[in-house]
Amino acid sequence: MFLAVPLSTTKRDGSFFYQFSFLEDRISTALLVQNRLLSSKRLIKKIGKIEQKDFEKLKEKLIKLIE
């Protein structure tokens, strides 16, 4: 099981969103309010990997949102 956060290419601001560079310098927006718990069996292929610093910032924003 893992917590999935959907991404969008639409730029959005606010506490419910986190923007970062992903896939060849394309700006993606994480939609923090739409997170879901999924089974790892649903993963078919890996599209990319978020940088560690962006992952830490995304995790901090998600924790603040849940609290």
C-alpha positions in Angstrom: 0.0 0.0 0.0 1.1 3.6 -0.7 -0.3 7.1 -0.5 -0.7 8.5 -4.0 -0.9 12.2 -4.8 -2.3 13.0 -8.3 -0.5 15.4 -10.5 -1.7 18.1 -12.9 0.1 20.2 -15.5 -2.2 23.2 -14.6 -0.4 25.7 -12.4 -2.3 26.3 -9.2 -1.4 28.2 -6.0 -2.6 27.7 -2.4 -2.2 25.4 0.5 -3.9 22.5 -1.3 -1.3 22.4 -4.1 2.5 22.0 -4.5 4.4 22.9 -7.7 7.6 21.3 -8.7 9.7 20.4 -11.8 9.0 16.9 -13.1 9.7 15.1 -16.4 12.1 17.1 -18.5 11.7 20.4 -16.7 7.9 20.4 -17.0 6.1 22.1 -14.0 3.7 19.7 -12.3 1.2 20.5 -9.6 0.5 18.0 -6.8 -3.2 18.0 -5.8 -2.8 17.4 -2.1 -6.5 17.3 -1.3 -7.0 14.4 -3.7 -4.5 11.9 -2.2 -5.5 8.2 -2.1 -4.3 5.0 -0.6 -3.6 2.5 -3.3 -2.3 -1.0 -3.6 1.2 -1.4 -5.0 -0.3 -4.0 -7.4 -2.0 -1.2 -9.3 1.3 0.3 -10.4 1.9 -0.8 -14.0 4.9 1.3 -14.9 7.1 3.9 -13.3 6.7 7.3 -15.1 9.4 9.2 -13.2 10.8 10.0 -9.8 10.5 13.2 -7.8 13.7 14.7 -6.4 14.3 14.2 -2.7 14.1 17.9 -1.8 10.7 18.2 -3.6 9.5 15.0 -1.9 10.4 16.4 1.5 8.5 19.7 0.8 5.5 17.9 -0.6 5.4 15.6 2.5 5.6 18.7 4.8 2.7 20.4 3.0 0.6 17.2 3.1 1.2 16.7 6.8 0.2 20.3 7.6 -3.0 19.8 5.5 -3.9 16.6 7.3 -3.3 18.0 10.8 
